[in-house]
Amino acid sequence: MTGSATTAIAGTGRGRTTFWKKNQRALAPWIFLAPGVAMFSLYVIYPIIASMWLSFYDWDGLGEKVWLGTQNYIELFDDEAFYTSLKNNIIWLALYMLAVPAGLFIALFLNQTVTGIRIYKSLFFFPFVISQVVVGLIFSWFYAPNFGLFYNLIEWITGTGVAVLADDRYVTYGIIAAGLWPQIAYCMILYLTGLNNVSPDQIEAARLDGARGWRMLWHVILPQLRPATFIAVVVTVIGALRSFDLVSIMTDGGPYGSSRVLSFYMFEQALSEYGFRMGYGAAIAVILFAIMMVFISGFIWKMIRDERGM
C-alpha cells in the first residue's frame, strides 16, 4: 500500500471521528429511536398502507388479486349491513365515553387514606385483570332468560322478563354495558396513577385561596390530570371502535345482524365462512381507521390548543 493511500484512509477515519464528535448530541437520540421506529414502521405503518392498497382489490386470500378500483367502497356505501354496523359503532362511541368521567370519580373516591381502602381498590381493579371473553360469558349468564339475574330482576319488577341479547332493540346497549365494566376500571387505574403526581403545593395554595369541591377539581386537579385524560380518551375511543370480542362472544353479531359493529363485520367479510373477501374487509378497516383518526386527532388538537391558551 502506497503512502498516499494510507494517508487517504487515515484522513477518512479522522473525518468520521470529527463528524461524530460534532453531531453526537444530535445523532444520539435518533440512534436510540431507530429500533423502535423500525418496529413501528414494520408492524403498524406498513400494515396500514397495505390494507389501504388491498381495499382496491378483489382477493380471497389465496388466488390472484383482481383490481377493482373504488368498487369495494361503492358497494360498501350501498350495503345495509355496513350502515347497521356504523350506527352501532356510533352508539358504542357515545356511551363508552362515560367510562372516562366514571373512572375519574371512582379514582377520586379511592384516592383516600381510610381503613379498608385497599379492599375497595381490589374490587374495582378486578374487572380490568380478567379477560374480555370471561366478561362476555359473565354478562351472557347475567342476561340469560329464565335463570339470569338481570332477567329475573326485571321480571320481578315489571312482571315480564326481557331477553336483552335476543332483542334487537336492547342488544347493543347490553353489550356496551358489559364493555363498560372493565373499561371504567382501566380509566380508574389511569387516573389513580395521575392523582399520585398531582402537586400537593398547588392544592394547598388553592385551599388557602378558598377553593373547595368542584372549583378545586375543575381549576386545580383536572389541569394536572391532562396526560391521564388524554390516554383514557384515546384508549376508550379505540376500545369503542374495535369492540370485536364482546360482540363475538355474546351474540356473534345477532339477532339478525343487529349487534354487528364495523370490526366484527370486517371479520365476517374477510375471514369467516360467509366471505373470504379480503379486499372488501380491508375497505371496512380503512373506514374504521379513518373514523378513529378523526376522533383522536380532534382530541389532540383540542389539547394542544388548550395548552397554548394557558
C-alpha positions in Angstrom: 0.0 0.0 0.0 1.4 3.4 -1.0 1.9 6.3 1.4 -0.8 8.4 -0.3 -3.4 5.6 0.1 -2.6 5.2 3.7 -2.8 8.9 4.3 -6.2 9.0 2.5 -7.6 6.1 4.7 -6.3 7.8 7.9 -7.9 11.1 6.7 -11.2 9.4 6.1 -11.1 7.8 9.6 -10.3 11.2 11.2 -13.2 12.8 9.2 -15.7 10.3 10.5 -14.5 10.8 14.1 -14.7 14.6 13.7 -18.2 14.3 12.2 -19.4 12.1 15.2 -17.9 14.5 17.7 -19.6 17.5 16.1 -23.0 15.8 15.8 -23.0 13.4 18.7 -25.7 15.2 20.6 -28.0 15.4 17.6 -27.4 11.8 16.4 -27.6 10.0 19.7 -31.5 10.3 20.2 -32.1 9.1 16.6 -29.8 6.1 17.2 -31.8 5.1 20.3 -35.1 5.7 18.5 -34.1 3.7 15.4 -35.1 0.2 16.7 -38.5 1.5 17.9 -39.1 3.4 14.7 -38.2 0.3 12.6 -40.6 -1.9 14.6 -43.4 0.7 14.4 -42.9 1.1 10.7 -42.9 -2.7 10.1 -45.8 -3.7 12.3 -48.0 -0.5 12.2 -47.3 1.8 9.3 -46.7 -0.9 6.7 -49.9 -2.9 7.6 -52.0 0.3 7.4 -50.6 1.2 3.9 -51.0 -2.5 2.8 -54.6 -2.6 4.0 -55.4 0.6 2.1 -53.9 -0.8 -1.1 -55.7 -4.1 -0.6 -59.0 -2.3 -0.4 -58.9 -1.7 -4.1 -58.7 -5.4 -5.0 -60.9 -8.4 -5.0 -58.9 -11.2 -3.3 -59.8 -14.4 -1.4 -56.5 -14.6 0.4 -55.1 -17.3 -1.8 -55.7 -16.7 -5.5 -54.8 -13.8 -7.8 -55.7 -10.3 -6.8 -58.1 -8.6 -9.2 -58.0 -4.8 -9.4 -61.4 -3.2 -8.7 -60.5 0.4 -8.1 -63.1 2.0 -5.9 -65.7 -0.7 -6.4 -65.4 -2.1 -2.9 -66.2 1.4 -1.5 -69.1 1.9 -3.8 -70.6 -1.5 -2.8 -69.9 -0.6 0.9 -71.9 2.6 0.8 -74.9 0.6 -0.7 -74.6 -2.1 2.0 -77.3 -2.0 4.6 -75.3 -4.2 7.0 -72.5 -1.6 6.8 -74.8 1.2 8.0 -76.1 -1.0 10.8 -72.6 -1.6 11.9 -71.7 2.1 11.6 -74.7 3.1 13.7 -73.8 0.6 16.4 -70.3 1.9 16.5 -71.5 5.5 17.0 -73.7 4.2 19.9 -70.7 2.4 21.3 -68.6 5.5 21.0 -71.1 7.8 22.6 -71.8 5.6 25.6 -68.3 4.2 26.0 -67.1 7.8 26.7 -69.0 7.5 30.0 -66.1 5.4 31.2 -63.8 8.4 31.4 -65.8 10.5 33.9 -66.9 7.4 35.8 -63.2 6.2 36.1 -62.2 9.7 37.3 -64.8 9.9 40.1 -64.1 6.3 41.3 -60.4 7.2 41.3 -61.1 10.3 43.4 -63.1 8.2 45.8 -60.3 5.6 46.1 -57.5 8.2 46.4 -58.1 8.4 50.2 -56.3 7.1 53.2 -59.1 5.4 55.1 -59.4 2.0 56.7 -60.1 -0.8 54.2 -59.4 1.3 51.1 -57.1 -1.4 49.6 -60.0 -3.8 49.6 -62.2 -1.4 47.7 -59.3 -0.8 45.2 -59.0 -4.5 44.7 -62.7 -4.8 44.0 -62.7 -2.0 41.5 -59.5 -3.3 39.9 -60.8 -6.8 39.4 -62.7 -6.3 36.1 -59.5 -5.0 34.4 -57.5 -8.1 35.1 -60.0 -10.6 33.7 -60.3 -11.5 30.0 -62.9 -9.8 27.8 -64.0 -13.4 26.9 -64.8 -14.0 30.6 -66.6 -10.7 30.8 -68.7 -11.6 27.8 -69.6 -15.0 29.4 -70.4 -13.5 32.8 -72.8 -10.9 31.2 -74.3 -13.6 28.9 -75.3 -15.5 32.0 -76.4 -12.3 33.7 -78.8 -11.5 30.8 -79.9 -15.1 30.2 -83.7 -15.8 30.0 -85.2 -17.8 32.9 -82.2 -18.0 35.1 -80.2 -14.8 34.5 -80.1 -12.3 37.5 -81.0 -9.3 35.3 -83.9 -11.2 33.6 -85.3 -12.3 36.9 -84.9 -8.8 38.4 -86.8 -7.2 35.5 -89.4 -10.0 35.7 -89.9 -9.3 39.4 -90.2 -5.6 38.9 -92.4 -5.5 35.8 -93.9 -9.0 35.6 -92.3 -9.7 32.3 -88.6 -10.5 31.7 -86.5 -9.1 28.9 -84.1 -11.3 26.9 -81.6 -8.5 26.3 -79.3 -10.4 23.9 -82.2 -11.7 21.8 -84.0 -8.4 21.3 -82.6 -6.2 18.6 -83.8 -3.0 20.5 -81.6 -3.7 23.5 -78.8 -6.0 22.4 -76.3 -3.3 21.6 -76.8 -1.5 24.9 -76.5 -4.8 26.8 -73.1 -5.5 25.2 -71.9 -1.9 25.8 -72.8 -2.3 29.5 -70.6 -5.4 29.6 -67.8 -3.5 27.9 -68.1 -0.5 30.3 -67.4 -2.7 33.3 -63.7 -3.3 32.6 -63.2 0.0 30.7 -64.2 2.1 33.7 -61.7 0.1 35.8 -59.0 0.8 33.2 -59.7 4.6 33.3 -59.8 4.4 37.1 -56.3 3.0 37.1 -55.0 5.7 34.8 -56.5 8.5 37.0 -55.2 6.9 40.2 -51.7 7.0 38.7 -52.3 10.6 37.6 -53.5 11.6 41.1 -50.3 10.4 42.6 -48.5 13.0 40.5 -50.8 15.9 41.5 -48.8 18.7 43.2 -49.7 19.0 46.9 -48.3 22.5 46.9 -50.9 23.7 44.3 -53.7 22.0 46.2 -52.6 23.7 49.5 -52.3 27.0 47.8 -55.8 26.6 46.3 -57.2 25.8 49.7 -55.7 28.9 51.2 -57.4 30.9 48.4 -60.7 29.3 49.4 -61.1 26.7 46.6 -63.2 23.7 47.6 -65.2 20.9 45.9 -65.9 21.4 42.2 -63.8 24.5 42.0 -60.8 22.6 43.3 -61.4 19.7 40.9 -62.0 21.9 37.8 -59.3 24.5 38.2 -56.5 22.7 40.1 -56.8 18.9 39.8 -58.1 18.3 36.3 -55.5 20.5 34.6 -52.8 18.3 36.2 -54.6 15.2 35.0 -54.5 16.1 31.3 -51.9 13.4 30.4 -54.1 10.7 32.1 -57.2 12.1 30.4 -55.5 12.0 27.0 -54.6 8.4 27.4 -58.0 7.5 28.8 -59.9 9.1 25.9 -57.6 7.6 23.2 -57.8 4.1 24.7 -61.6 4.4 25.2 -62.2 5.6 21.6 -60.1 2.7 20.3 -61.9 0.2 22.5 -65.3 1.5 21.4 -64.5 1.3 17.7 -62.8 -2.1 17.7 -65.2 -3.7 20.2 -65.0 -7.1 18.4 -64.5 -9.7 21.2 -67.6 -9.0 23.3 -69.9 -8.9 20.2 -68.4 -12.2 19.0 -68.7 -13.9 22.4 -72.1 -12.6 23.4 -74.2 -12.6 20.2 -72.0 -13.4 17.2 -73.5 -10.3 15.6 -77.1 -11.4 16.2 -80.0 -11.3 16.4 -80.2 -11.0 12.6 -77.0 -8.9 12.4 -78.5 -6.2 14.6 -75.5 -6.1 17.0 -72.7 -6.0 14.4 -70.0 -3.4 14.7 -67.5 -2.5 12.0 -64.7 -4.6 13.3 -67.0 -7.7 13.5 -68.4 -7.0 10.1 -64.9 -6.7 8.7 -64.1 -10.1 10.2 -67.2 -11.6 8.8 -66.5 -10.4 5.3 -62.7 -11.1 5.3 -62.2 -14.2 7.3 -65.4 -16.1 8.2 -67.2 -18.7 6.2 -69.5 -16.0 4.9 -66.8 -14.1 3.0 -63.1 -14.6 2.4 -63.4 -11.2 0.7 -60.1 -9.7 1.8 -60.4 -6.5 -0.3 -63.9 -5.8 1.0 -62.9 -6.4 4.6 -59.9 -4.1 4.1 -62.3 -1.3 2.8 -64.2 -1.6 6.0 -61.0 -1.5 8.0 -60.0 1.7 6.2 -63.3 3.4 7.1 -62.9 2.3 10.7 -59.3 3.6 10.8 -60.5 7.0 9.3 -63.2 7.4 11.9 -60.7 6.5 14.7 -58.2 9.1 13.4 -60.8 11.8 13.2 -61.8 11.5 16.8 -58.2 11.1 18.2 -56.8 13.9 16.0 -59.6 16.2 17.1 -58.9 15.5 20.8 -55.1 16.0 20.3 -55.8 19.3 18.5 -58.1 20.5 21.4 -55.4 19.5 24.0 -52.7 21.4 22.1 -55.0 24.5 21.7 -55.9 24.4 25.4 -52.2 24.2 26.5 -51.2 27.1 24.2 -54.0 29.1 25.6 -52.9 28.6 29.2 
